[in-house]
Amino acid sequence: MKKILITGANSYIGQSLENWLEKSQGDYQVDTLDMINPAWKEYDFSPYDSIFHVAAIVHKNEKNLNQDLYDKVNRDLPIELASLAKQAGVKQFIFLSSMSVYGNEEENITNNTATKPSTYYGKSKLAAEVGLKALVNENFHVLVLRPPMVYGPNAKGNYTRLSKLSSMTPIFPKIDNKRSMIFIDNLLEFVRLAIVNDLSGIHFPQNKEYVTTSQLVKTIRSVNGKQTVLTPLFNPIIKEMFGVSQINKLFGDLMYDQSISQESFDYNVVSFQDSVGKSEAK
C-alpha cells in the first residue's frame, strides 16, 4: 500500500486526487494536511511514500497583491516542506507547477523553450522548482508537473468562463488555433501512475488532442443540446486585436509539443468529447 500525503486541504486538484485514489479500494492510504496553520511544521512526514503539494496562491489580480506574498506561499513554503519531508525519509515529492513559467509570449513550447515568467505567479513557481531541484539526491526524488489549463466538473478558471460565454453565443468565430488542455481525470491518472512508477524530473501532462477554441465552444453547446454556427466573418477584426490579453487567451495558440508529453504509461483515460460532457454535467 502506498501512503500519500496531499498538502493543501480543500484544493480542487488535491480533493479530486484524494477521491480518485480512494476508488482503488485499498491500494493507497491518502491523508491531507492544511498548510495555513503553522502547526504543519510539527507534522510527522515519516510514514509517507509520496507528498503531493498543491497549496498555492493562484492567478489573481496581482495589482492588489505583492510579490513577497507569492514568494512566501509559492516558493518558500514548498521548499521548506520538501526539506522536512526529505529529513523524514519521504522518497518522492510532487510539485504542482504551471505553464506560466514560460510567460505569455510563447505559442509552441518544446524541450528547447526557455522559461521566462512574466507574472508574480509564474516567477514564484519557477523559483520553487529551482529550490526543490537543489534537494534532489538518490533517496529523494522531485517530480515537477507543468500542466496546461486544467478543466473538469466544478473547476474554476478559464473553462468555466468560456462555458458561460458559450451558452449565450449561437454564432461564434471560426479560428483554427491550438491550445493544450488537460481534463482533471487525465491529470489525476497521471499523478497516480507517477506515484506507482516513482517518477521524477519535469513533466508536461496534457490531453492527447489539442483544442480549438471554436470547436470547444461548439462541443460545449452540443452536449447541452444547442446548435452552433461557426463563421470566419469576424476573423479580420479578431486578428487586428491580437496583442490584447483577453483575445490572445481566447483565440491565440498556446500548446506543448506533443513529443514532450510522451510517457511510458497511458494516462489519457477520458476522451475530449467525453471530458466536455462530464464537465458540463449538472
Backbone as numpy.savetxt, mean C-alpha at the origin, in Angstrom:
# Nx Ny Nz CAx CAy CAz Cx Cy Cz
3.29 -23.33 13.95 2.45 -22.13 13.95 3.32 -20.87 13.95
3.05 -19.97 13.03 3.75 -18.69 12.97 3.06 -17.69 13.90
3.86 -16.97 14.65 3.33 -15.95 15.56 3.63 -14.57 14.98
2.55 -13.81 14.74 2.66 -12.53 14.05 2.16 -11.42 14.96
2.91 -10.32 15.00 2.47 -9.13 15.73 2.25 -8.00 14.73
1.05 -7.43 14.74 0.73 -6.28 13.89 0.82 -5.03 14.75
1.71 -4.13 14.41 1.89 -2.91 15.20 1.20 -1.75 14.49
0.17 -1.25 15.15 -0.68 -0.21 14.58 -2.12 -0.69 14.65
-2.71 -0.62 15.81 -4.06 -1.15 16.02 -5.09 -0.36 15.23
-6.09 -1.06 14.73 -7.26 -0.48 14.06 -6.96 0.15 12.70
-5.80 -0.12 12.11 -5.53 0.36 10.76 -6.27 -0.54 9.77
-6.59 0.01 8.61 -7.34 -0.76 7.60 -6.57 -2.00 7.16
-5.31 -1.81 6.79 -4.52 -2.95 6.30 -4.18 -3.90 7.44
-3.86 -3.36 8.60 -3.53 -4.22 9.73 -4.70 -5.09 10.17
-5.88 -4.49 10.30 -7.07 -5.24 10.69 -7.44 -6.26 9.62
-7.28 -5.87 8.36 -7.58 -6.79 7.26 -6.66 -8.00 7.28
-5.37 -7.77 7.59 -4.43 -8.89 7.65 -4.78 -9.83 8.80
-5.15 -9.27 9.93 -5.55 -10.12 11.06 -6.71 -11.02 10.66
-7.71 -10.46 10.01 -8.86 -11.26 9.57 -8.45 -12.29 8.53
-7.56 -11.91 7.65 -7.10 -12.81 6.57 -6.37 -14.03 7.15
-5.47 -13.79 8.10 -4.69 -14.88 8.67 -5.53 -15.78 9.56
-6.56 -15.21 10.18 -7.41 -16.02 11.04 -8.21 -17.05 10.25
-8.36 -16.85 8.95 -9.07 -17.82 8.11 -8.32 -19.15 8.01
-7.04 -19.14 8.32 -6.24 -20.36 8.18 -6.54 -21.39 9.25
-7.26 -20.98 10.28 -7.72 -21.89 11.34 -6.57 -22.62 12.04
-5.64 -21.84 12.57 -4.61 -22.44 13.41 -3.20 -22.34 12.90
-2.98 -21.88 11.66 -1.62 -21.78 11.14 -0.88 -20.56 11.69
-1.65 -19.57 12.15 -1.04 -18.33 12.61 -1.68 -17.88 13.92
-0.83 -17.36 14.80 -1.32 -16.64 15.97 -1.06 -15.17 15.72
-2.10 -14.35 15.78 -1.97 -12.94 15.44 -2.36 -12.07 16.63
-1.47 -11.15 16.99 -1.75 -10.16 18.02 -1.56 -8.77 17.43
-2.17 -7.77 18.04 -1.99 -6.38 17.61 -1.51 -5.56 18.78
-0.76 -4.51 18.46 -0.20 -3.63 19.48 -0.47 -2.18 19.11
-1.08 -1.45 20.02 -1.36 -0.03 19.83 -0.07 0.75 20.09
0.35 1.53 19.09 1.61 2.26 19.21 1.44 3.68 19.76
0.21 4.07 20.05 -0.02 5.42 20.58 0.42 5.51 22.03
0.12 4.48 22.82 0.52 4.45 24.22 2.02 4.13 24.32
2.82 5.00 24.95 4.27 4.76 25.06 4.63 3.45 25.74
3.67 2.81 26.38 3.94 1.55 27.06 4.35 0.44 26.09
4.18 0.66 24.79 4.59 -0.37 23.82 6.08 -0.71 23.94
6.86 0.24 24.43 8.30 0.00 24.54 8.64 -1.08 25.56
7.69 -1.37 26.45 7.91 -2.41 27.46 7.33 -3.76 27.03
6.80 -3.82 25.85 6.15 -5.04 25.36 7.18 -6.14 25.12
6.77 -7.37 25.34 7.66 -8.51 25.12 7.51 -8.99 23.66
8.50 -8.73 22.84 8.46 -9.10 21.42 9.03 -10.50 21.17
9.61 -11.10 22.17 10.36 -12.35 21.96 9.54 -13.53 21.42
8.21 -13.61 21.68 7.48 -14.78 21.16 7.24 -14.76 19.65
7.51 -13.65 18.96 7.03 -13.49 17.59 8.07 -13.83 16.53
7.56 -14.46 15.47 8.40 -14.76 14.30 8.51 -13.54 13.39
7.41 -12.81 13.26 7.37 -11.66 12.34 6.58 -10.52 12.97
7.02 -9.30 12.67 6.28 -8.10 13.04 5.90 -7.37 11.75
4.63 -7.01 11.63 4.14 -6.26 10.47 3.79 -4.87 10.95
4.59 -3.88 10.55 4.42 -2.52 11.07 3.64 -1.67 10.09
2.46 -1.22 10.53 1.59 -0.41 9.66 1.28 0.96 10.25
1.64 1.21 11.50 1.33 2.50 12.14 2.05 3.62 11.41
1.32 4.68 11.05 1.93 5.80 10.33 0.97 6.97 10.27
1.54 8.15 10.04 0.74 9.29 9.61 0.69 9.23 8.10
-0.49 9.10 7.54 -0.62 8.94 6.10 -0.88 10.30 5.46
-1.24 10.26 4.16 -1.40 11.50 3.41 -2.47 12.40 4.03
-2.06 13.58 4.43 -2.98 14.59 4.93 -2.57 15.93 4.31
-3.28 16.96 4.66 -2.89 18.30 4.22 -1.62 18.68 4.96
-0.48 18.57 4.29 0.80 18.76 4.97 1.05 20.21 5.37
0.26 21.13 4.82 0.40 22.52 5.22 0.04 22.71 6.69
-0.80 21.81 7.22 -1.24 21.94 8.60 -0.42 21.08 9.56
0.59 20.37 9.03 1.44 19.52 9.86 2.90 19.85 9.56
3.78 19.57 10.50 5.19 19.85 10.25 5.97 18.56 10.00
7.13 18.71 9.41 7.92 17.55 9.05 8.37 16.76 10.26
8.56 17.45 11.40 9.01 16.76 12.61 8.04 15.67 13.04
6.74 15.94 12.88 5.74 14.95 13.27 5.80 13.72 12.36
5.95 13.94 11.06 6.10 12.82 10.13 7.36 12.01 10.47
8.46 12.72 10.76 9.70 12.02 11.07 9.57 11.20 12.36
8.90 11.77 13.35 8.75 11.08 14.63 7.94 9.79 14.49
6.84 9.86 13.74 5.94 8.70 13.64 6.36 7.74 12.53
6.70 8.29 11.38 6.95 7.44 10.21 8.39 6.98 10.08
9.32 7.67 10.70 10.74 7.29 10.62 11.25 6.73 11.95
11.18 7.55 13.01 11.80 7.16 14.27 11.11 5.98 14.93
9.78 5.97 14.88 9.02 4.91 15.54 9.35 3.53 14.99
9.28 3.29 13.67 9.59 1.95 13.17 11.04 1.53 13.41
11.97 2.49 13.37 13.37 2.14 13.61 13.57 1.71 15.06
12.95 2.45 15.99 13.06 2.09 17.41 12.39 0.75 17.66
11.22 0.54 17.07 10.52 -0.73 17.22 11.34 -1.89 16.68
11.91 -1.72 15.49 12.70 -2.79 14.88 13.94 -3.09 15.71
14.53 -2.07 16.30 15.72 -2.29 17.15 15.37 -3.14 18.36
14.23 -2.85 18.98 13.79 -3.64 20.14 13.43 -5.07 19.71
12.78 -5.18 18.55 12.41 -6.52 18.04 13.66 -7.35 17.75
14.66 -6.72 17.18 15.92 -7.42 16.88 16.58 -7.91 18.17
16.60 -7.07 19.19 17.18 -7.46 20.48 16.42 -8.62 21.11
15.10 -8.67 20.83 14.25 -9.72 21.42 14.32 -11.03 20.64
14.99 -11.03 19.50 15.14 -12.26 18.73 14.12 -12.47 17.63
13.32 -11.44 17.29 12.39 -11.53 16.17 13.19 -11.70 14.88
12.74 -12.59 14.00 13.50 -12.90 12.79 13.17 -12.00 11.60
11.92 -11.52 11.52 11.48 -10.79 10.34 10.69 -9.55 10.73
11.05 -8.42 10.13 10.33 -7.16 10.35 9.82 -6.69 9.00
8.48 -6.53 8.89 7.86 -6.13 7.63 7.41 -4.68 7.77
7.91 -3.82 6.88 7.61 -2.39 6.95 6.78 -1.99 5.75
5.62 -1.39 6.03 4.74 -0.92 4.97 5.18 0.48 4.55
5.89 0.55 3.44 6.34 1.82 2.90 5.34 2.30 1.86
5.79 2.95 0.80 4.86 3.57 -0.12 5.52 3.86 -1.47
4.70 3.93 -2.49 5.13 4.38 -3.81 5.57 5.85 -3.77
5.18 6.56 -2.72 5.49 7.98 -2.60 6.99 8.25 -2.48
7.79 7.23 -2.21 9.24 7.45 -2.11 9.83 7.86 -3.46
9.07 7.68 -4.55 9.55 8.06 -5.88 9.12 9.47 -6.29
8.36 10.15 -5.46 7.92 11.49 -5.79 6.74 11.48 -6.73
6.48 12.62 -7.35 5.29 12.75 -8.19 5.61 13.03 -9.65
6.86 12.78 -10.05 7.25 13.03 -11.44 7.41 11.75 -12.25
7.70 10.64 -11.60 7.92 9.38 -12.32 6.60 8.81 -12.81
6.63 8.18 -13.98 5.44 7.56 -14.55 5.58 6.05 -14.64
6.75 5.57 -15.06 6.98 4.13 -15.19 8.19 3.78 -14.33
7.95 3.17 -13.19 8.99 2.91 -12.20 9.60 1.53 -12.44
10.92 1.49 -12.56 11.65 0.25 -12.76 12.67 0.09 -11.65
13.47 -0.97 -11.73 14.54 -1.17 -10.75 15.58 -0.07 -10.80
15.65 0.64 -11.92 16.66 1.68 -12.09 16.15 3.08 -11.71
14.89 3.17 -11.32 14.31 4.48 -10.97 14.81 4.93 -9.61
15.33 6.13 -9.54 15.85 6.66 -8.28 14.71 7.16 -7.40
14.87 6.99 -6.10 13.89 7.55 -5.17 14.08 9.06 -5.09
12.96 9.77 -5.08 12.99 11.23 -5.04 11.69 11.74 -4.44
11.47 11.48 -3.15 10.20 11.87 -2.54 10.01 13.38 -2.53
8.77 13.81 -2.70 8.48 15.24 -2.77 7.57 15.71 -1.64
7.15 14.80 -0.77 6.27 15.15 0.36 6.92 14.73 1.67
6.45 15.31 2.77 6.91 14.88 4.09 6.67 13.38 4.26
5.52 12.94 3.81 5.15 11.53 3.95 6.18 10.64 3.25
6.44 10.94 1.97 7.38 10.13 1.21 8.79 10.20 1.76
9.21 11.38 2.18 10.56 11.54 2.73 10.73 10.76 4.03
9.70 10.78 4.88 9.80 10.07 6.16 9.78 8.56 5.96
9.01 8.09 4.99 8.99 6.65 4.70 10.35 6.18 4.18
10.95 6.96 3.29 12.26 6.59 2.74 13.34 6.62 3.83
13.26 7.61 4.70 14.23 7.69 5.80 14.11 6.48 6.73
12.89 6.02 6.94 12.68 4.82 7.76 13.31 3.60 7.09
13.14 3.49 5.78 13.74 2.37 5.04 15.25 2.33 5.24
15.88 3.51 5.15 17.34 3.59 5.31 17.75 3.14 6.70
17.03 3.62 7.72 17.35 3.23 9.09 17.14 1.75 9.35
16.10 1.19 8.77 15.82 -0.24 8.96 16.87 -1.10 8.27
17.31 -0.67 7.11 18.33 -1.44 6.37 19.60 -1.59 7.19
19.92 -0.58 7.99 21.14 -0.61 8.80 21.07 -1.67 9.90
19.87 -2.15 10.21 19.70 -3.14 11.28 19.81 -4.58 10.77
19.81 -4.76 9.47 19.76 -6.10 8.88 21.04 -6.88 9.17
20.86 -8.14 9.54 21.97 -9.09 9.58 21.41 -10.48 9.28
22.21 -11.51 9.42 21.77 -12.85 9.04 20.65 -13.38 9.93
20.47 -12.78 11.09 19.42 -13.23 12.01 18.23 -12.30 12.06
18.31 -11.15 11.40 17.22 -10.19 11.43 16.99 -9.68 10.01
15.85 -10.07 9.45 15.53 -9.74 8.06 14.48 -8.63 8.02
14.66 -7.68 7.12 13.71 -6.60 6.95 13.10 -6.69 5.56
11.78 -6.70 5.52 11.03 -6.70 4.26 10.34 -5.34 4.13
10.66 -4.62 3.06 10.04 -3.32 2.79 9.05 -3.49 1.65
7.80 -3.09 1.88 6.77 -3.16 0.85 6.47 -1.75 0.35
6.53 -1.58 -0.97 6.17 -0.29 -1.59 4.97 -0.48 -2.51
3.81 -0.74 -1.96 2.65 -1.00 -2.81 2.16 0.27 -3.49
1.48 0.13 -4.63 0.77 1.26 -5.22 -0.53 1.48 -4.44
-1.49 2.17 -5.03 -2.75 2.44 -4.34 -3.45 1.15 -3.94
-3.80 1.05 -2.67 -4.51 -0.12 -2.14 -6.00 0.21 -2.09
-6.82 -0.69 -2.59 -8.27 -0.47 -2.57 -8.98 -1.74 -2.12
-10.21 -1.56 -1.68 -10.99 -2.69 -1.21 -12.23 -2.21 -0.49
-13.03 -3.13 0.03 -14.25 -2.74 0.75 -13.92 -1.83 1.93
-14.58 -0.69 1.98 -14.44 0.26 3.09 -13.08 0.93 3.19
-12.26 0.78 2.15 -10.97 1.47 2.16 -11.17 2.96 1.92
-10.32 3.76 2.54 -10.36 5.19 2.30 -9.36 5.54 1.20
-9.51 6.75 0.65 -8.52 7.19 -0.31 -9.07 7.44 -1.69
-8.17 7.40 -2.69 -8.53 7.81 -4.04 -9.59 6.92 -4.68
-9.56 5.62 -4.38 -10.56 4.73 -5.00 -11.97 5.13 -4.54
-12.12 5.38 -3.27 -13.44 5.74 -2.73 -13.94 7.03 -3.36
-13.04 8.00 -3.52 -13.43 9.27 -4.14 -13.83 9.06 -5.61
-13.08 8.19 -6.30 -13.41 7.91 -7.70 -14.72 7.16 -7.81
-14.99 6.28 -6.87 -16.23 5.53 -6.86 -17.42 6.46 -6.70
-17.29 7.45 -5.81 -18.37 8.42 -5.63 -18.57 9.26 -6.87
-17.45 9.65 -7.51 -17.53 10.41 -8.75 -18.21 9.59 -9.84
-17.88 8.30 -9.89 -18.43 7.42 -10.93 -19.95 7.34 -10.88
-20.50 7.43 -9.69 -21.96 7.31 -9.55 -22.70 8.47 -10.20
-21.96 9.56 -10.48 -22.60 10.76 -11.03 -22.21 11.05 -12.48
-21.44 10.14 -13.09 -20.89 10.46 -14.42 -21.21 9.37 -15.45
-22.37 9.41 -16.07 -22.69 8.44 -17.13 -21.84 8.65 -18.38
-21.27 9.84 -18.54 -20.34 10.13 -19.63 -18.98 10.45 -19.02
-17.93 9.79 -19.52 -16.61 9.93 -18.90 -15.54 9.97 -19.99
-14.47 10.75 -19.79 -13.40 10.83 -20.79 -12.74 9.47 -21.04
-12.42 9.21 -22.29 -11.73 7.97 -22.67 -10.26 8.30 -22.88
-9.45 8.05 -21.87 -8.01 8.29 -21.93 -7.30 7.00 -21.55
-6.36 6.58 -22.38 -5.69 5.30 -22.17 -4.44 5.47 -21.32
-4.63 5.77 -20.06 -3.50 5.84 -19.14 -3.28 4.49 -18.47
-2.23 4.38 -17.68 -1.93 3.15 -16.98 -1.59 3.46 -15.53
-2.27 2.76 -14.62 -2.03 2.94 -13.18 -1.82 1.57 -12.54
-0.83 1.48 -11.66 -0.68 0.30 -10.82 -1.58 0.44 -9.60
-2.26 -0.65 -9.26 -3.09 -0.71 -8.07 -2.95 -2.10 -7.47
-3.39 -2.26 -6.25 -3.45 -3.61 -5.67 -4.69 -3.73 -4.80
-5.45 -4.78 -5.05 -6.63 -5.07 -4.24 -6.19 -5.59 -2.88
-6.91 -5.24 -1.85 -6.50 -5.55 -0.48 -6.23 -7.05 -0.28
-7.08 -7.93 -0.84 -6.87 -9.37 -0.65 -5.56 -9.83 -1.28
-5.21 -9.24 -2.43 -3.95 -9.61 -3.08 -2.75 -9.17 -2.25
-2.86 -7.99 -1.64 -1.79 -7.53 -0.76 -1.66 -8.41 0.48
-2.79 -8.79 1.05 -2.77 -9.62 2.25 -2.17 -10.99 1.96
-2.49 -11.55 0.80 -1.91 -12.85 0.43 -0.41 -12.71 0.20
0.00 -11.58 -0.36 1.45 -11.34 -0.51 2.12 -11.35 0.86
1.55 -10.64 1.82 2.14 -10.58 3.16 2.18 -11.96 3.79
1.09 -12.71 3.64 1.05 -14.07 4.22 2.17 -14.93 3.65
2.32 -14.92 2.34 3.35 -15.73 1.71 4.75 -15.20 2.01
4.86 -13.90 2.19 6.15 -13.32 2.57 6.58 -13.80 3.95
5.61 -13.97 4.84 5.90 -14.50 6.17 6.31 -15.97 6.07
5.56 -16.73 5.31 5.85 -18.15 5.14 7.25 -18.36 4.56
7.62 -17.52 3.58 8.89 -17.67 2.89 10.02 -16.82 3.47
9.76 -16.15 4.60 10.77 -15.31 5.25 11.40 -14.35 4.25
10.55 -13.64 3.52 11.00 -12.74 2.46 11.68 -11.51 3.06
12.67 -10.99 2.35 13.35 -9.78 2.79 13.65 -8.90 1.57
14.19 -7.71 1.81 14.49 -6.80 0.71 13.31 -5.90 0.40
13.39 -5.19 -0.73 12.34 -4.27 -1.16 11.49 -4.95 -2.23
10.16 -4.90 -2.04 9.25 -5.58 -2.98 8.11 -4.65 -3.37
7.51 -4.97 -4.53 6.54 -4.08 -5.18 5.28 -4.85 -5.57
4.50 -5.32 -4.61 3.29 -6.08 -4.96 2.27 -5.21 -5.68
1.67 -5.76 -6.74 0.63 -5.05 -7.47 -0.27 -6.06 -8.17
-1.44 -5.62 -8.61 -2.31 -6.47 -9.41 -1.61 -6.89 -10.70
-2.07 -7.99 -11.28 -1.50 -8.45 -12.54 -1.76 -7.47 -13.67
-2.90 -6.76 -13.59 -3.30 -5.87 -14.68 -3.10 -4.42 -14.28
-2.61 -3.60 -15.22 -2.66 -2.16 -15.02 -4.11 -1.72 -15.15
-4.41 -0.57 -14.57 -5.78 -0.05 -14.59 -5.81 1.24 -15.39
-6.76 1.33 -16.29 -7.06 2.57 -17.00 -8.20 3.27 -16.26
-8.03 4.53 -15.96 -9.04 5.25 -15.18 -10.42 5.14 -15.84
-10.46 5.29 -17.16 -11.74 5.22 -17.88 -12.39 3.86 -17.70
-11.57 2.81 -17.83 -12.11 1.46 -17.70 -12.51 1.17 -16.26
-11.78 1.73 -15.31 -12.13 1.54 -13.90 -13.49 2.16 -13.61
-13.71 3.38 -14.10 -15.00 4.04 -13.90 -16.12 3.22 -14.55
-15.87 2.74 -15.75 -16.88 1.94 -16.44 -17.19 0.65 -15.69
-16.15 0.02 -15.13 -16.34 -1.23 -14.38 -17.09 -0.97 -13.08
-16.75 0.11 -12.39 -17.46 0.46 -11.15 -18.94 0.66 -11.44
-19.23 1.39 -12.49 -20.63 1.65 -12.83 -21.33 0.36 -13.27
-20.59 -0.49 -13.98 -21.18 -1.74 -14.46 -21.60 -2.66 -13.32
-20.74 -2.81 -12.30 -21.09 -3.69 -11.18 -22.22 -3.10 -10.35
-22.47 -1.80 -10.53 -23.61 -1.16 -9.87 -24.83 -1.06 -10.80
-24.76 -1.77 -11.94 -25.90 -1.84 -12.84 -26.12 -0.60 -13.68
-25.05 0.17 -13.92 -25.17 1.41 -14.69 -24.35 1.35 -15.97
-24.90 1.93 -17.04 -24.20 2.01 -18.32 -23.31 3.26 -18.35
-22.26 3.20 -19.15 -21.32 4.32 -19.25 -20.93 4.55 -20.70
-20.87 5.81 -21.07 -20.37 6.19 -22.39 -18.99 6.81 -22.20
-17.98 6.20 -22.83 -16.63 6.74 -22.81 -16.39 7.52 -24.10
-15.93 8.74 -23.97 -15.77 9.59 -25.15 -14.42 10.31 -25.11
-13.76 10.45 -26.29 -12.50 11.21 -26.36 -12.71 12.71 -26.54
-13.96 13.17 -26.54 -14.24 14.58 -26.82 -13.54 15.54 -25.86
-13.40 15.10 -24.60 -12.82 15.99 -23.58 -11.29 15.90 -23.53
-10.70 14.99 -24.29 -9.27 14.72 -24.17 -8.38 15.94 -24.39
-8.64 16.77 -25.44 -7.77 17.94 -25.64 -7.75 18.88 -24.44
-8.92 19.08 -23.82 -8.99 19.96 -22.65 -8.21 19.35 -21.48
-8.40 18.03 -21.27 -7.73 17.35 -20.16 -6.22 17.38 -20.35
-5.75 17.13 -21.58 -4.30 17.11 -21.82 -3.69 18.50 -21.63
-4.46 19.54 -21.88 -3.98 20.89 -21.64 -3.80 21.15 -20.14
-4.55 20.38 -19.34 -4.53 20.59 -17.89 -3.52 19.69 -17.18
-2.80 18.84 -17.94 -1.77 18.01 -17.31 -0.74 18.91 -16.65
-0.34 18.57 -15.48 0.48 19.43 -14.64 -0.29 19.88 -13.42
-1.63 19.90 -13.54 -2.49 20.14 -12.37 -2.55 18.85 -11.58
-2.26 18.92 -10.30 -2.09 17.72 -9.47 -3.26 16.75 -9.57
-4.48 17.26 -9.40 -5.64 16.38 -9.39 -5.89 15.73 -10.75
-5.58 16.43 -11.84 -5.73 15.86 -13.17 -4.70 14.75 -13.39
-3.47 14.99 -12.94 -2.44 13.95 -13.07 -2.80 12.70 -12.28
-3.34 12.90 -11.08 -3.72 11.75 -10.25 -4.82 10.93 -10.91
-5.69 11.62 -11.65 -6.84 10.95 -12.25 -6.51 10.33 -13.60
-5.77 11.05 -14.44 -5.58 10.61 -15.82 -4.12 10.36 -16.22
-3.17 10.64 -15.34 -1.77 10.42 -15.69 -1.36 8.97 -15.52
-0.19 8.62 -16.04 0.39 7.29 -15.84 1.14 7.25 -14.52
1.01 6.16 -13.79 1.80 5.92 -12.58 1.80 4.42 -12.35
2.91 3.79 -12.70 2.92 2.32 -12.67 4.30 1.78 -12.33
4.29 0.62 -11.72 5.49 -0.19 -11.58 5.61 -1.08 -12.82
6.80 -1.15 -13.37 7.03 -2.13 -14.42 6.72 -3.52 -13.86
5.95 -4.29 -14.61 5.52 -5.60 -14.09 6.70 -6.52 -13.75
7.83 -6.28 -14.39 8.99 -7.16 -14.15 9.50 -7.06 -12.71
9.31 -5.92 -12.03 9.84 -5.81 -10.68 8.85 -6.34 -9.64
7.69 -6.78 -10.10 6.69 -7.34 -9.18 6.59 -8.86 -9.29
7.49 -9.47 -10.06 7.47 -10.92 -10.20 8.00 -11.59 -8.94
7.31 -12.61 -8.47 7.72 -13.35 -7.28 7.70 -14.84 -7.57
8.28 -15.61 -6.69 8.29 -17.06 -6.85 6.95 -17.68 -6.45
6.04 -16.85 -5.92 4.72 -17.33 -5.52 3.66 -16.44 -6.15
2.46 -16.97 -6.30 1.34 -16.23 -6.90 0.47 -15.67 -5.78
0.40 -14.37 -5.71 -0.37 -13.73 -4.64 -1.63 -13.05 -5.17
-1.82 -13.03 -6.49 -3.01 -12.40 -7.06 -4.18 -13.39 -7.02
-4.90 -13.37 -5.93 -5.97 -14.35 -5.71 -7.33 -13.84 -6.15
-7.43 -12.53 -6.48 -8.70 -11.94 -6.92 -8.43 -11.16 -8.21
-9.24 -11.42 -9.24 -9.09 -10.72 -10.51 -9.55 -9.27 -10.38
-9.20 -8.45 -11.38 -9.60 -7.04 -11.34 -11.11 -6.89 -11.31
-11.80 -7.59 -12.20 -13.26 -7.49 -12.27 -13.89 -7.86 -10.93
-13.46 -8.96 -10.35 -14.01 -9.42 -9.06 -13.64 -8.45 -7.93
-12.45 -7.86 -8.02 -12.02 -6.95 -6.96 -12.90 -5.70 -6.92
-13.30 -5.22 -8.09 -14.19 -4.06 -8.12 -15.55 -4.44 -7.55
-16.03 -5.63 -7.92 -17.30 -6.10 -7.38 -17.28 -6.19 -5.86
-16.19 -6.72 -5.30 -16.06 -6.82 -3.85 -15.95 -5.44 -3.20
-15.25 -4.53 -3.87 -15.08 -3.19 -3.31 -16.38 -2.40 -3.31
-17.23 -2.68 -4.29 -18.47 -1.93 -4.43 -19.64 -2.56 -3.66
-19.42 -3.77 -3.14 -20.49 -4.46 -2.41 -20.93 -3.64 -1.21
-22.21 -3.45 -1.07 -22.73 -2.66 0.04 -22.99 -3.56 1.23
